[in-house]
Amino acid sequence: MGKKVKKEVEPPPKDVFDPLLVESKTAATVVLMLSSPEEEILAKACDALYKFASKGDENKVTLLGLGAVEHLFKLISHEDPIVRRNAIMVLGIMAFNHDVKKLLRELDVTNSLISQLAPEEEVVIHEFASLCLAHMAVEYTTKVQIFEQGGLEPLVRLLGSPDPDVKKNSLECIYLVMQDFQSHAAVRALNVIPPLLELLKSEYPVIQLLALKTLEEISKDRETRIILGENNGLDCLLKILETNEFSDLHVEALAVLGNCLEDAHTLQLIQQTGGLKKLLSFVGDSTVPDIQKNAAKAITRAAYDSENRKILREEEVEKCLINLLEIDNDGVKVAALEAISAMCENSASKRALGVQGIPQLVQLLSSDNEEVKEAAVTALVNLTAASPSNAR
């Protein structure tokens, strides 16, 4: 048996760098790491910056000064999904800062963010890409960019996301974009009404409130009001008003219904289902000045149309308006007086208002509030014009 020869261990190749664990306690060093070609380092650097930026606005400003935003913008299109996700998370939370938003607009990031809303992307990417867009959409230029670059379609689709944060961010973004009136038709064409009505059932009040605000904005268009009626949206809104648990949503729900009152077809639909009677009863029972004032303003807008005046007269809207004159709130009084002036265009309403309301109007001429006095004078002029019985 031969003698064993000891096997020599081959030395490691000279051109291979041994693994190095880098631990940094300064943000500047971590920002430098964003230029690394290694995906693992990029992902860890972004994760560390996210935690740092989450601690406060001062840290966001620090990262902005270190040039982190420019690096992160490049990384949100990185081929590695983890790097891309972590980079978008940092940008999403940093975009809360005004100066960061300004730089992001200069870098023209909107299109890159919209591309991250694709169905195949993971929920976290949807969450922070939509958050970043929502932060930026407060500015007019970004609203236009989101609209022109096709951002509304994926945002409307994400209203059906299983994640509440994605729903909330997408909804907020849609609401902000819709402040630019030209986007209304495009949003309506994307069939946004059914998902908005579905979001009214959300367990999260902030989502319900945003859905109502978005409905208020889009229901300024007659076509949308028709679609609302076809999707039982008016019933949904009336149910909110009838539910005490949703009292914090009553003002916004009434604002949507107020828009619907302007359209004779929709107003007739509300009347036929008993909704108008319920609405006037709700206003009469309410003790919230904003609700009373907004309801009176909605009646004023509706009363500009002769057909609407006939419908409102059939439901004896005059009683509701005269009762509002007794409310101890000058804003409510002014709104009710303006509604009375508008309803005077209907001769039957003018007679009803004269019998019931003239004594109260005369009393309001002594009000300490100039707006109340002026509105009372205008209402008296309209009530007595071409009406000898009211003048007497």
GUTOR-43101 format. One record per residue: residue in one letter; x, y, z of N, C-alpha, C in turn. Coordinates in steps of 0.05 Angstrom, whole numbers. Atoms other than C-alpha are relative to their C-alpha. Layout:
REM residues N
(fitor a,(X,Y,Z),(X,Y,Z),(X,Y,Z))
...
This chain:
REM residues 392
(fitor m,(17,-24,0),(0,0,0),(18,25,0))
(fitor g,(-17,-24,3),(29,67,-22),(-3,20,22))
(fitor k,(1,-22,-20),(44,126,22),(-18,22,-9))
(fitor k,(19,-22,7),(-11,180,25),(15,26,-4))
(fitor v,(-12,-27,5),(8,246,-6),(-21,21,8))
(fitor k,(19,-21,-9),(-23,308,26),(-7,18,-24))
(fitor k,(10,-15,23),(-67,344,-24),(2,30,6))
(fitor e,(-3,-29,-4),(-49,417,-33),(-26,14,-6))
(fitor v,(24,-17,4),(-107,468,-25),(7,22,-19))
(fitor e,(-5,-22,20),(-112,514,-85),(-8,27,12))
(fitor p,(6,-27,-10),(-108,587,-66),(-23,12,-16))
(fitor p,(22,-12,15),(-170,629,-84),(10,18,-23))
(fitor p,(-9,-17,22),(-167,667,-150),(6,28,10))
(fitor k,(-8,-27,-9),(-133,734,-142),(-19,22,-9))
(fitor d,(17,-21,10),(-185,772,-182),(-28,0,13))
(fitor v,(26,1,-13),(-244,753,-136),(0,15,26))
(fitor f,(1,-17,-24),(-265,803,-82),(-15,-15,22))
(fitor d,(14,13,-22),(-282,772,-15),(-25,15,9))
(fitor p,(25,-13,-9),(-354,787,10),(6,20,23))
(fitor l,(-5,-21,-20),(-355,851,51),(-27,9,10))
(fitor l,(24,-10,-12),(-411,868,100),(4,29,7))
(fitor v,(-3,-29,-5),(-420,944,99),(-21,9,20))
(fitor e,(19,-11,-20),(-452,976,160),(5,30,1))
(fitor s,(-3,-29,1),(-465,1050,153),(-19,14,20))
(fitor k,(17,-16,-19),(-490,1100,204),(-5,28,-11))
(fitor t,(5,-27,12),(-494,1160,156),(-17,-3,-25))
(fitor a,(18,1,23),(-548,1174,105),(16,5,-26))
(fitor a,(-15,-6,24),(-496,1202,57),(13,-25,-12))
(fitor t,(-13,25,9),(-460,1135,53),(-20,-18,-14))
(fitor v,(21,18,12),(-525,1098,39),(-9,11,-27))
(fitor v,(7,-12,26),(-543,1148,-16),(20,-7,-21))
(fitor l,(-21,8,19),(-476,1133,-48),(-3,-29,-9))
(fitor m,(5,29,7),(-495,1059,-46),(-21,-3,-22))
(fitor l,(21,2,20),(-553,1075,-93),(12,-1,-28))
(fitor s,(-14,2,26),(-501,1077,-150),(12,-27,-4))
(fitor s,(-12,27,2),(-480,1005,-137),(-12,-16,-23))
(fitor p,(11,18,21),(-487,955,-194),(-12,-25,12))
(fitor e,(10,25,-12),(-506,901,-143),(-29,4,11))
(fitor e,(28,-2,-7),(-580,889,-134),(-5,-2,30))
(fitor e,(4,4,-29),(-574,865,-62),(6,26,16))
(fitor i,(-7,-25,-13),(-539,929,-41),(-20,22,-5))
(fitor l,(20,-20,7),(-589,972,-78),(-26,-4,16))
(fitor a,(25,6,-15),(-648,937,-45),(3,7,30))
(fitor k,(-4,-6,-28),(-618,943,25),(3,30,5))
(fitor a,(-4,-29,-2),(-598,1016,14),(-27,14,0))
(fitor c,(27,-12,2),(-669,1033,-7),(-17,-5,25))
(fitor d,(15,8,-24),(-698,996,52),(9,18,24))
(fitor a,(-10,-17,-22),(-653,1036,100),(-9,29,-3))
(fitor l,(8,-28,5),(-671,1102,67),(-30,3,5))
(fitor y,(29,-1,-6),(-746,1085,73),(-4,4,30))
(fitor k,(2,-3,-29),(-738,1076,148),(8,27,9))
(fitor f,(-10,-26,-8),(-698,1140,153),(-20,22,-8))
(fitor a,(19,-21,9),(-748,1182,112),(-26,-1,15))
(fitor s,(26,3,-15),(-807,1154,152),(0,14,27))
(fitor k,(-2,-11,-27),(-781,1186,215),(-7,30,2))
(fitor g,(7,-29,-2),(-797,1258,196),(7,15,-25))
(fitor d,(-4,-16,24),(-797,1314,145),(29,10,-2))
(fitor e,(-28,-9,1),(-727,1337,165),(18,-21,-14))
(fitor n,(-16,21,13),(-699,1270,143),(-5,-1,-31))
(fitor k,(6,-1,29),(-735,1276,76),(16,23,-13))
(fitor v,(-15,-22,11),(-702,1344,66),(30,-7,-2))
(fitor t,(-28,9,0),(-634,1314,84),(6,-17,-24))
(fitor l,(-4,18,23),(-641,1260,32),(-2,15,-27))
(fitor l,(3,-17,24),(-664,1311,-19),(26,15,-6))
(fitor g,(-25,-14,3),(-601,1351,-7),(23,-18,-8))
(fitor l,(-21,19,6),(-558,1289,-14),(-3,-12,-29))
(fitor g,(3,9,27),(-585,1276,-84),(-14,-27,-2))
(fitor a,(12,26,0),(-625,1214,-65),(-22,-3,-21))
(fitor v,(23,1,17),(-686,1232,-107),(7,-8,-29))
(fitor e,(-8,6,28),(-649,1230,-174),(7,-30,-3))
(fitor h,(-7,29,1),(-620,1161,-158),(-25,-18,2))
(fitor l,(24,16,-4),(-687,1134,-134),(-18,0,-25))
(fitor f,(15,-2,24),(-721,1159,-197),(9,-20,-21))
(fitor k,(-11,20,19),(-674,1116,-239),(-7,-28,9))
(fitor l,(4,27,-10),(-685,1056,-194),(-29,-10,-1))
(fitor i,(28,10,1),(-762,1055,-199),(-6,-14,-27))
(fitor s,(3,15,25),(-752,1027,-269),(20,-23,-2))
(fitor h,(-20,21,-1),(-699,976,-247),(-13,-27,-7))
(fitor e,(11,26,8),(-707,906,-275),(-5,-19,23))
(fitor d,(5,17,-23),(-703,874,-206),(-24,10,15))
(fitor p,(25,-8,-12),(-772,875,-174),(3,10,29))
(fitor i,(-4,-9,-28),(-746,882,-102),(13,28,1))
(fitor v,(-12,-27,2),(-702,941,-120),(-21,21,-8))
(fitor r,(20,-18,10),(-759,973,-158),(-21,6,22))
(fitor r,(20,-3,-22),(-808,961,-100),(11,18,22))
(fitor n,(-12,-15,-22),(-761,989,-47),(4,29,-8))
(fitor a,(-4,-27,10),(-744,1050,-89),(-26,16,-1))
(fitor i,(26,-14,2),(-817,1067,-101),(-11,6,28))
(fitor m,(8,-5,-28),(-831,1060,-26),(13,25,11))
(fitor v,(-14,-24,-10),(-779,1113,-11),(-11,25,-14))
(fitor l,(10,-23,14),(-804,1160,-65),(-29,7,9))
(fitor g,(27,-4,-9),(-876,1150,-43),(-2,15,26))
(fitor i,(2,-14,-26),(-863,1172,28),(14,27,-1))
(fitor m,(-14,-26,2),(-814,1228,8),(-17,21,-15))
(fitor a,(15,-18,16),(-864,1258,-41),(-20,17,16))
(fitor f,(16,-17,-18),(-902,1286,19),(12,28,3))
(fitor n,(-14,-25,-3),(-850,1341,21),(-3,17,-25))
(fitor h,(5,-18,22),(-863,1402,-22),(24,2,-19))
(fitor d,(-24,-3,17),(-791,1409,-48),(6,-26,-15))
(fitor v,(-3,26,14),(-788,1335,-65),(-19,-1,-23))
(fitor k,(20,0,22),(-853,1342,-105),(10,18,-23))
(fitor k,(-9,-19,21),(-823,1401,-142),(22,-13,-17))
(fitor l,(-21,13,15),(-761,1361,-161),(-11,-23,-17))
(fitor l,(11,22,15),(-802,1301,-182),(-14,10,-25))
(fitor r,(13,-11,24),(-842,1345,-229),(21,8,-21))
(fitor e,(-21,-7,19),(-777,1371,-259),(12,-25,-13))
(fitor l,(-11,25,11),(-753,1299,-268),(-20,-14,-18))
(fitor d,(21,11,17),(-819,1284,-303),(-5,-30,6))
(fitor v,(2,28,-9),(-833,1221,-263),(-28,-13,-5))
(fitor t,(28,9,1),(-908,1216,-277),(-4,-26,-16))
(fitor n,(3,22,18),(-904,1168,-335),(12,-26,12))
(fitor s,(-13,24,-12),(-856,1121,-298),(-17,-11,23))
(fitor l,(17,8,-22),(-903,1120,-238),(-25,-14,-10))
(fitor i,(24,12,12),(-964,1105,-281),(6,-28,-9))
(fitor s,(-7,27,10),(-927,1046,-312),(1,-21,23))
(fitor q,(-1,18,-23),(-920,1017,-242),(-27,-9,10))
(fitor l,(27,7,-8),(-996,1012,-235),(-11,-24,-16))
(fitor a,(8,22,17),(-998,954,-285),(-10,-24,18))
(fitor p,(12,22,-16),(-1039,892,-262),(21,-20,10))
(fitor e,(-19,21,-8),(-978,847,-259),(19,9,23))
(fitor e,(-17,-10,-22),(-942,891,-207),(-12,-8,27))
(fitor e,(10,8,-26),(-947,872,-134),(-14,23,14))
(fitor v,(17,-19,-14),(-994,907,-85),(16,23,12))
(fitor v,(-17,-21,-13),(-938,945,-49),(8,21,-20))
(fitor i,(-7,-19,21),(-916,977,-114),(-24,17,-8))
(fitor h,(25,-15,6),(-988,996,-130),(-5,21,22))
(fitor e,(6,-18,-23),(-994,1027,-60),(18,25,-1))
(fitor f,(-18,-23,-2),(-932,1071,-63),(2,16,-25))
(fitor a,(1,-15,26),(-936,1090,-137),(-25,18,0))
(fitor s,(24,-16,-2),(-1008,1113,-126),(2,22,21))
(fitor l,(-5,-20,-21),(-987,1148,-62),(16,24,-10))
(fitor c,(-17,-21,12),(-933,1186,-99),(-16,18,-19))
(fitor l,(16,-15,19),(-981,1206,-154),(-21,17,14))
(fitor a,(20,-16,-15),(-1033,1229,-103),(13,24,13))
(fitor h,(-14,-23,-11),(-982,1273,-68),(5,21,-22))
(fitor m,(-7,-18,21),(-962,1303,-135),(-24,13,-14))
(fitor a,(23,-9,15),(-1032,1311,-163),(-14,25,12))
(fitor v,(11,-25,-11),(-1046,1371,-118),(8,23,-18))
(fitor e,(-9,-20,18),(-1009,1411,-171),(-13,-3,-27))
(fitor y,(15,1,26),(-1045,1429,-236),(15,-14,-22))
(fitor t,(-16,12,22),(-988,1408,-282),(-1,-31,2))
(fitor t,(0,30,-3),(-988,1337,-253),(-28,-11,-6))
(fitor k,(27,8,8),(-1064,1332,-259),(-2,-4,-30))
(fitor v,(1,1,29),(-1057,1347,-333),(16,-23,-10))
(fitor q,(-17,22,9),(-1000,1298,-341),(-13,-28,5))
(fitor i,(13,26,-6),(-1037,1241,-307),(-23,-5,-20))
(fitor f,(22,3,19),(-1097,1254,-352),(11,-6,-28))
(fitor e,(-10,3,28),(-1057,1261,-417),(17,-25,-4))
(fitor q,(-17,24,3),(-1011,1202,-402),(-15,-26,6))
(fitor g,(16,24,-3),(-1068,1153,-391),(0,-11,28))
(fitor g,(-1,10,-27),(-1064,1149,-316),(-27,-7,13))
(fitor l,(27,4,-13),(-1139,1149,-302),(-9,-29,-2))
(fitor e,(9,27,4),(-1152,1080,-331),(11,-19,22))
(fitor p,(-9,18,-21),(-1105,1042,-283),(-9,9,28))
(fitor l,(9,-9,-26),(-1126,1086,-225),(-29,-9,6))
(fitor v,(28,9,-3),(-1200,1070,-236),(-1,-30,4))
(fitor r,(-2,29,-3),(-1182,996,-243),(8,-7,29))
(fitor l,(-10,6,-27),(-1146,999,-175),(-20,6,22))
(fitor l,(21,-4,-20),(-1210,1022,-141),(-11,-27,9))
(fitor g,(9,27,-8),(-1225,947,-140),(21,-16,13))
(fitor s,(-22,14,-13),(-1159,929,-107),(-9,-11,27))
(fitor p,(7,10,-27),(-1164,884,-45),(13,15,22))
(fitor d,(-15,-14,-20),(-1117,931,-9),(-12,28,5))
(fitor p,(13,-26,-5),(-1150,991,26),(18,24,-6))
(fitor d,(-18,-22,5),(-1088,1035,20),(1,6,-30))
(fitor v,(0,-4,29),(-1086,1024,-55),(-26,14,-9))
(fitor k,(25,-13,6),(-1160,1042,-59),(0,29,7))
(fitor k,(0,-28,-11),(-1151,1104,-17),(17,18,-17))
(fitor n,(-18,-16,16),(-1091,1130,-56),(-10,5,-28))
(fitor s,(10,-2,27),(-1121,1116,-124),(-25,18,-1))
(fitor l,(24,-16,-1),(-1187,1148,-104),(7,30,4))
(fitor e,(-8,-27,-5),(-1152,1210,-77),(12,12,-25))
(fitor c,(-13,-9,24),(-1112,1216,-141),(-22,7,-22))
(fitor i,(22,-5,19),(-1176,1210,-184),(-14,25,7))
(fitor y,(14,-24,-10),(-1210,1262,-141),(15,26,-7))
(fitor l,(-16,-24,6),(-1153,1311,-150),(2,6,-30))
(fitor v,(-1,-4,29),(-1147,1300,-225),(-26,12,-10))
(fitor m,(27,-9,9),(-1222,1313,-232),(-5,29,7))
(fitor q,(3,-29,-5),(-1213,1384,-205),(4,15,-27))
(fitor d,(-2,-11,27),(-1193,1397,-277),(-24,-11,-16))
(fitor f,(26,8,11),(-1262,1396,-311),(2,-17,-25))
(fitor q,(-2,14,25),(-1238,1368,-377),(2,-31,4))
(fitor s,(-3,29,-5),(-1225,1300,-344),(-26,-14,6))
(fitor h,(25,12,-9),(-1298,1289,-324),(-10,-21,-20))
(fitor a,(11,18,21),(-1320,1257,-390),(17,-25,-2))
(fitor a,(-18,23,2),(-1258,1212,-391),(-5,-19,23))
(fitor v,(4,17,-24),(-1270,1187,-320),(-27,-14,-2))
(fitor r,(27,12,3),(-1344,1175,-335),(1,-23,-20))
(fitor a,(-2,21,20),(-1326,1135,-397),(14,-25,10))
(fitor l,(-13,23,-12),(-1284,1089,-353),(-18,-15,19))
(fitor n,(20,14,-17),(-1348,1068,-317),(7,2,29))
(fitor v,(-10,-4,-27),(-1325,1098,-251),(-23,-1,21))
(fitor i,(22,-3,-20),(-1395,1104,-219),(-4,-26,16))
(fitor p,(4,24,-17),(-1405,1030,-199),(21,-4,21))
(fitor p,(-19,4,-22),(-1338,1024,-162),(-2,22,21))
(fitor l,(2,-22,-21),(-1349,1092,-128),(-23,-7,19))
(fitor l,(23,7,-17),(-1418,1069,-103),(8,-24,18))
(fitor e,(-9,23,-16),(-1386,1004,-79),(17,9,23))
(fitor l,(-18,-10,-21),(-1334,1044,-40),(-16,14,22))
(fitor l,(17,-12,-21),(-1391,1078,-2),(-6,-20,22))
(fitor k,(5,21,-20),(-1398,1011,34),(25,-8,15))
(fitor s,(-26,6,-13),(-1325,1011,56),(-1,2,30))
(fitor e,(-1,-2,-29),(-1309,999,129),(18,23,9))
(fitor y,(-19,-22,-6),(-1259,1057,125),(-14,27,-6))
(fitor p,(13,-25,4),(-1291,1126,135),(14,19,-20))
(fitor v,(-15,-17,18),(-1235,1161,97),(-5,-7,-29))
(fitor i,(7,9,27),(-1251,1119,35),(-28,8,-7))
(fitor q,(27,-9,5),(-1325,1133,41),(-2,30,-6))
(fitor l,(0,-29,4),(-1312,1207,47),(12,8,-27))
(fitor l,(-12,-6,26),(-1266,1209,-13),(-18,-8,-23))
(fitor a,(19,9,21),(-1317,1169,-54),(-22,21,-3))
(fitor l,(22,-20,2),(-1371,1220,-37),(10,26,-12))
(fitor k,(-11,-25,12),(-1326,1279,-54),(5,-3,-30))
(fitor t,(-4,5,29),(-1309,1247,-121),(-27,0,-14))
(fitor l,(27,0,12),(-1383,1234,-134),(-11,29,-2))
(fitor e,(10,-28,0),(-1398,1307,-116),(12,15,-24))
(fitor e,(-14,-13,22),(-1346,1330,-167),(-11,-9,-27))
(fitor i,(8,11,27),(-1368,1284,-224),(-30,4,-5))
(fitor s,(29,-3,4),(-1443,1294,-211),(-8,28,-8))
(fitor k,(6,-27,11),(-1437,1366,-234),(-8,-2,-29))
(fitor d,(7,4,28),(-1447,1336,-304),(-27,-15,-1))
(fitor r,(26,12,3),(-1517,1318,-326),(1,-30,-7))
(fitor e,(-3,28,8),(-1494,1253,-359),(6,-18,23))
(fitor t,(-7,16,-23),(-1465,1229,-294),(-24,-4,18))
(fitor r,(23,2,-17),(-1529,1244,-256),(-20,-21,-11))
(fitor i,(17,21,12),(-1567,1200,-305),(11,-28,7))
(fitor i,(-13,26,-6),(-1517,1143,-295),(-4,-7,30))
(fitor l,(4,4,-29),(-1523,1152,-219),(-28,-12,5))
(fitor g,(27,10,-3),(-1598,1142,-224),(-3,-28,-10))
(fitor e,(2,27,12),(-1590,1081,-269),(13,-21,18))
(fitor n,(-14,19,-18),(-1543,1049,-217),(-9,1,29))
(fitor n,(11,-2,-27),(-1588,1062,-157),(17,17,19))
(fitor g,(-17,-17,-17),(-1539,1114,-133),(-15,19,18))
(fitor l,(16,-18,-16),(-1594,1160,-108),(-9,-14,25))
(fitor d,(8,16,-23),(-1619,1105,-62),(23,-3,20))
(fitor c,(-24,3,-18),(-1548,1094,-35),(4,26,16))
(fitor l,(-5,-26,-13),(-1542,1168,-19),(-21,6,21))
(fitor l,(22,-5,-19),(-1610,1172,15),(3,-19,24))
(fitor k,(-5,19,-22),(-1592,1110,57),(21,11,19))
(fitor i,(-21,-12,-17),(-1530,1147,82),(-13,21,18))
(fitor l,(13,-22,-15),(-1574,1206,103),(-18,-12,22))
(fitor e,(18,12,-19),(-1622,1159,139),(14,-15,22))
(fitor t,(-15,16,-19),(-1566,1125,178),(16,19,19))
(fitor n,(-14,-17,-20),(-1544,1161,242),(29,-6,3))
(fitor e,(-28,9,-2),(-1481,1120,243),(18,14,-20))
(fitor f,(-15,-13,21),(-1459,1157,180),(-3,31,1))
(fitor s,(5,-29,-2),(-1473,1227,207),(24,17,-9))
(fitor d,(-24,-15,9),(-1401,1248,191),(1,2,-31))
(fitor l,(0,0,30),(-1417,1235,117),(-25,15,-11))
(fitor h,(25,-12,9),(-1484,1271,114),(4,25,-17))
(fitor v,(-5,-25,16),(-1457,1338,89),(8,-7,-28))
(fitor e,(-10,8,27),(-1421,1305,31),(-21,-14,-17))
(fitor a,(22,14,15),(-1479,1259,13),(-21,19,-10))
(fitor l,(19,-20,8),(-1525,1318,12),(10,17,-23))
(fitor a,(-12,-16,21),(-1477,1356,-33),(-3,-15,-27))
(fitor v,(4,16,25),(-1482,1299,-85),(-29,2,-8))
(fitor l,(29,-1,6),(-1558,1298,-80),(-7,28,-9))
(fitor g,(5,-27,8),(-1557,1374,-86),(6,4,-29))
(fitor n,(-6,-2,29),(-1524,1368,-154),(-22,-14,-16))
(fitor c,(20,16,15),(-1576,1316,-174),(-27,16,-2))
(fitor l,(25,-15,0),(-1633,1364,-156),(-2,20,-24))
(fitor e,(0,-19,22),(-1612,1410,-213),(-12,-10,-25))
(fitor d,(9,13,25),(-1633,1361,-266),(-29,-9,3))
(fitor a,(29,6,-3),(-1709,1356,-277),(-6,-30,-1))
(fitor h,(4,29,3),(-1705,1283,-299),(8,-14,26))
(fitor t,(-9,13,-25),(-1665,1263,-237),(-17,8,23))
(fitor l,(17,-10,-21),(-1707,1306,-191),(-27,-15,0))
(fitor q,(25,15,3),(-1770,1272,-218),(4,-29,9))
(fitor l,(-6,27,-8),(-1737,1204,-207),(1,-2,31))
(fitor i,(-1,-1,-30),(-1722,1223,-134),(-28,2,12))
(fitor q,(27,-4,-10),(-1793,1246,-125),(-17,-26,-2))
(fitor q,(16,24,5),(-1824,1183,-155),(7,-23,20))
(fitor t,(-8,21,-19),(-1785,1138,-107),(-4,9,29))
(fitor g,(5,-10,-27),(-1805,1180,-47),(25,13,12))
(fitor g,(-25,-11,-10),(-1734,1206,-40),(-1,29,6))
(fitor l,(0,-29,-4),(-1750,1280,-45),(-14,6,26))
(fitor k,(14,-4,-25),(-1800,1275,12),(19,-6,24))
(fitor k,(-20,7,-21),(-1747,1239,54),(21,21,3))
(fitor l,(-22,-20,-1),(-1695,1291,36),(-9,25,14))
(fitor l,(10,-24,-13),(-1738,1350,57),(-6,-5,29))
(fitor s,(5,7,-28),(-1758,1314,121),(27,-1,15))
(fitor f,(-27,2,-12),(-1684,1300,135),(11,28,7))
(fitor v,(-10,-27,-4),(-1667,1374,126),(-15,13,23))
(fitor g,(16,-12,-21),(-1725,1394,171),(8,-10,28))
(fitor d,(-7,12,-26),(-1702,1346,227),(29,6,8))
(fitor s,(-29,-3,-5),(-1628,1363,221),(5,24,18))
(fitor t,(-9,-22,-17),(-1593,1407,272),(28,10,-7))
(fitor v,(-27,-7,9),(-1529,1415,232),(-2,23,-20))
(fitor p,(3,-23,18),(-1524,1485,201),(11,-5,-28))
(fitor d,(-12,5,26),(-1479,1461,144),(-20,-15,-18))
(fitor i,(20,16,15),(-1532,1410,123),(-23,18,-8))
(fitor q,(23,-17,6),(-1588,1461,128),(6,21,-22))
(fitor k,(-8,-21,19),(-1550,1514,90),(5,-12,-28))
(fitor n,(-5,13,26),(-1527,1466,35),(-25,-9,-14))
(fitor a,(26,9,11),(-1597,1439,27),(-15,24,-13))
(fitor a,(13,-24,11),(-1625,1509,17),(14,9,-26))
(fitor k,(-15,-8,25),(-1570,1525,-34),(-7,-19,-23))
(fitor a,(7,20,20),(-1587,1460,-71),(-28,6,-11))
(fitor i,(28,-7,9),(-1661,1481,-73),(1,24,-18))
(fitor t,(-3,-24,16),(-1640,1549,-100),(9,-7,-29))
(fitor r,(-10,8,26),(-1600,1517,-157),(-22,-15,-16))
(fitor a,(21,16,14),(-1657,1469,-173),(-22,18,-9))
(fitor a,(22,-17,6),(-1708,1525,-173),(4,19,-24))
(fitor y,(-5,-16,24),(-1675,1560,-232),(-15,-12,-24))
(fitor d,(14,14,22),(-1712,1509,-276),(-30,-1,6))
(fitor s,(29,-2,-5),(-1787,1517,-284),(-13,-27,7))
(fitor e,(10,26,-6),(-1800,1442,-285),(7,-9,29))
(fitor n,(-8,6,-27),(-1761,1434,-221),(-17,15,21))
(fitor r,(16,-15,-19),(-1801,1489,-187),(-27,-13,4))
(fitor k,(26,14,-2),(-1866,1451,-203),(3,-24,18))
(fitor i,(-5,24,-16),(-1837,1387,-172),(3,8,30))
(fitor l,(-5,-9,-28),(-1812,1424,-110),(-26,11,13))
(fitor r,(25,-10,-10),(-1880,1458,-103),(-18,-23,8))
(fitor e,(17,24,-6),(-1915,1390,-105),(8,-12,27))
(fitor e,(-9,11,-26),(-1873,1369,-45),(0,21,22))
(fitor e,(3,-21,-20),(-1889,1434,-8),(27,9,12))
(fitor v,(-26,-8,-9),(-1817,1457,-5),(-1,26,16))
(fitor e,(2,-26,-14),(-1841,1525,21),(0,-3,30))
(fitor k,(1,5,-29),(-1855,1496,90),(29,-4,11))
(fitor c,(-28,5,-8),(-1783,1471,94),(16,25,2))
(fitor l,(-16,-25,1),(-1754,1538,74),(-8,20,22))
(fitor i,(9,-18,-21),(-1797,1578,123),(10,-9,27))
(fitor n,(-10,11,-25),(-1777,1531,179),(30,7,4))
(fitor l,(-28,-7,-2),(-1704,1545,162),(5,29,8))
(fitor l,(-3,-28,-8),(-1715,1619,174),(0,3,30))
(fitor e,(1,-1,-29),(-1725,1602,248),(26,-10,12))
(fitor i,(-25,10,-10),(-1656,1571,254),(18,23,8))
(fitor d,(-17,-22,-11),(-1608,1612,296),(28,-2,-13))
(fitor n,(-25,-1,14),(-1554,1615,243),(-4,17,-25))
(fitor d,(4,-19,21),(-1546,1673,195),(5,-12,-28))
(fitor g,(-6,13,26),(-1515,1630,140),(-24,-16,-10))
(fitor v,(24,16,7),(-1576,1584,141),(-23,19,-9))
(fitor k,(21,-19,7),(-1623,1644,140),(4,11,-28))
(fitor v,(-5,-11,27),(-1589,1675,79),(-5,-20,-22))
(fitor a,(5,21,20),(-1590,1609,41),(-30,-5,-4))
(fitor a,(29,5,2),(-1664,1598,57),(-14,24,-14))
(fitor l,(12,-24,13),(-1681,1670,36),(5,0,-30))
(fitor e,(-7,1,28),(-1645,1660,-30),(-17,-21,-14))
(fitor a,(17,21,11),(-1684,1596,-42),(-29,9,-3))
(fitor i,(27,-12,1),(-1749,1632,-26),(-2,19,-25))
(fitor s,(0,-19,23),(-1731,1686,-78),(-1,-16,-26))
(fitor a,(-1,17,24),(-1717,1631,-130),(-28,-13,-5))
(fitor m,(26,13,3),(-1783,1595,-116),(-23,19,-7))
(fitor c,(20,-20,6),(-1822,1660,-125),(-7,1,-30))
(fitor e,(6,1,28),(-1818,1648,-200),(-24,-18,-6))
(fitor n,(24,17,2),(-1873,1596,-189),(-23,14,14))
(fitor s,(21,-17,-12),(-1939,1633,-177),(-13,-14,24))
(fitor a,(13,14,-22),(-1968,1578,-132),(19,1,25))
(fitor s,(-19,-2,-22),(-1904,1579,-90),(0,29,12))
(fitor k,(0,-28,-9),(-1907,1655,-87),(-24,4,19))
(fitor r,(24,-3,-18),(-1978,1652,-57),(5,-14,27))
(fitor a,(-5,15,-25),(-1958,1598,-7),(20,13,18))
(fitor l,(-21,-14,-15),(-1896,1635,14),(-9,26,12))
(fitor g,(10,-25,-10),(-1933,1700,21),(-16,-3,25))
(fitor v,(17,4,-24),(-1984,1673,70),(16,-8,24))
(fitor q,(-15,11,-22),(-1934,1636,112),(25,16,8))
(fitor g,(-26,-10,-5),(-1870,1675,105),(4,30,3))
(fitor i,(-5,-29,-1),(-1880,1750,99),(4,11,28))
(fitor p,(-6,-11,-28),(-1886,1763,175),(28,-6,9))
(fitor q,(-27,7,-8),(-1820,1727,186),(21,17,-16))
(fitor l,(-19,-16,17),(-1786,1764,128),(1,29,10))
(fitor v,(0,-27,-11),(-1808,1831,157),(16,2,25))
(fitor q,(-16,0,-25),(-1778,1813,224),(30,-1,-6))
(fitor l,(-28,3,7),(-1712,1795,190),(12,26,-11))
(fitor l,(-10,-26,8),(-1707,1866,164),(14,15,23))
(fitor s,(-12,-12,-24),(-1686,1884,235),(25,-15,8))
(fitor s,(-23,16,-7),(-1629,1834,235),(26,17,2))
(fitor d,(-26,-13,-3),(-1559,1856,257),(19,-7,-23))
(fitor n,(-17,9,22),(-1530,1818,198),(-8,12,-26))
(fitor e,(6,-14,25),(-1526,1858,134),(-8,-19,-23))
(fitor e,(7,20,21),(-1528,1796,89),(-29,-10,4))
(fitor v,(27,9,-5),(-1592,1772,123),(-20,21,-8))
(fitor k,(18,-22,7),(-1625,1841,115),(-3,2,-30))
(fitor e,(0,-3,29),(-1605,1845,42),(-16,-23,-13))
(fitor a,(14,23,11),(-1630,1775,27),(-30,1,6))
(fitor a,(29,-3,-7),(-1696,1790,64),(-14,20,-17))
(fitor v,(11,-21,18),(-1707,1853,23),(-5,-12,-27))
(fitor t,(3,12,27),(-1695,1815,-42),(-23,-20,-1))
(fitor a,(22,20,-1),(-1743,1759,-21),(-27,15,1))
(fitor l,(26,-15,-1),(-1797,1811,-3),(-7,12,-26))
(fitor v,(4,-11,27),(-1788,1845,-70),(-11,-21,-19))
(fitor n,(10,21,18),(-1797,1779,-106),(-27,-10,8))
(fitor l,(26,9,-9),(-1856,1759,-63),(-23,19,-7))
(fitor t,(21,-20,4),(-1894,1824,-74),(-2,9,-29))
(fitor a,(1,-7,28),(-1877,1834,-148),(-24,-13,-14))
(fitor a,(23,9,15),(-1941,1828,-189),(-18,-18,17))
(fitor s,(17,16,-19),(-1977,1800,-127),(-13,19,20))
(fitor p,(14,-19,-18),(-2026,1850,-97),(-7,-12,27))
(fitor s,(7,12,-26),(-2047,1800,-43),(23,-1,19))
(fitor n,(-24,0,-17),(-1976,1792,-18),(8,28,8))
(fitor a,(-7,-28,-6),(-1965,1867,-22),(-17,10,23))
(fitor r,(18,-8,-21),(-2025,1877,23),(8,-12,27))
